Amino acid sequence: MAIRIDITKYEAVHGRTPRQPSGYQTSPWAFQIDQEPRPVFLVGRYSDALKRAKRRARYSVTVLP
């Protein structure tokens, strides 16, 4: 079963898709996983943080602004 990734909230605030800021090896990222009441904060490259969030999820991951 595929995990649904939602980036609409991030795009609405930043005006672009999420990506690692140039010049930074790591940065903080916030995710809402499976409608949990609290967001999950992960530090790392965007691609690595998203992979870790997807491993925790059963249904969906929302990238928060």
C-alpha positions in Angstrom: 0.0 0.0 0.0 1.4 3.4 -1.0 1.7 6.2 1.5 -0.1 9.4 0.3 2.2 12.5 0.5 0.4 15.9 0.8 2.4 19.1 0.1 -0.4 21.5 -0.5 -0.1 23.3 2.9 3.7 23.7 2.4 3.1 25.1 -1.2 0.4 27.5 0.0 2.8 29.1 2.4 6.1 28.9 0.5 4.9 29.1 -3.0 7.0 26.1 -4.1 7.5 22.4 -3.6 9.5 21.4 -0.5 13.2 20.9 -1.1 16.4 21.1 0.8 17.6 24.8 1.0 20.8 25.3 -0.9 23.9 25.6 1.3 22.4 23.6 4.2 23.3 20.0 4.9 20.4 19.5 7.2 17.3 21.5 8.2 14.2 21.0 10.4 11.1 19.6 8.8 7.6 19.2 10.3 5.2 16.4 9.2 1.6 15.4 10.1 1.5 11.6 10.0 -1.8 9.8 9.7 -3.9 12.6 11.3 -2.0 12.3 14.6 -2.8 15.2 16.9 0.8 16.3 17.2 3.2 17.0 14.3 6.5 15.1 14.0 9.7 17.2 13.7 12.6 15.6 12.0 16.0 17.2 11.2 18.0 16.2 8.1 17.9 16.5 4.4 14.4 16.8 3.1 14.5 13.5 1.2 15.8 11.6 4.2 13.3 13.2 6.6 10.5 12.4 4.3 11.6 8.7 4.0 11.7 8.5 7.9 8.2 10.1 8.1 6.9 7.6 5.5 8.3 4.7 7.5 6.3 5.8 10.5 3.1 6.3 8.5 0.4 3.8 7.6 -1.7 6.0 5.3 -0.5 9.6 4.7 2.2 12.2 5.4 1.5 15.9 5.2 4.5 18.2 4.9 3.8 21.2 7.2 5.1 24.8 6.5 
